Amino acid sequence: MLGFLVITIGFNTWGAKALPMLETLSLFGHLGGFLITMIAVLVMAPKNSAKQVFTEVVDNSGWNNKGASLLIAQVSVLYCNLGSDSAVHICESRFPPLSLLY
């Protein structure tokens, strides 16, 4: 972990000119991976009717209670909204950055 931290700090300090290129490559890599994954899922996954998708609830959690399994599954989603950095993201979405004010 410390090695990764040192590499990251070094790259951000002395390789800052290469960051836009790295970010562009990362963007195209993520888009390509997303497209490859979605094509594979659309081709290989079994198809269900819209009625089955939106009306049937499958509870494989073992809790035998749909409400409890729903609330337990929401923990990871709630952490994104209530986590340590959530206030930063909420403020970013509601207020313009300071650079736009000047």
Secondary structure, 3 states (H helix, E strand, C coil): CHHHHHHHHHHHHHCHHHHHHHHHHHHHHHHHHHHHHHHHHHHHCCCCCHHHHHHCCCCCCCCCCHHHHHHHHCHHHHHHHHCCCHHHHHHHHHCCCHHHHC
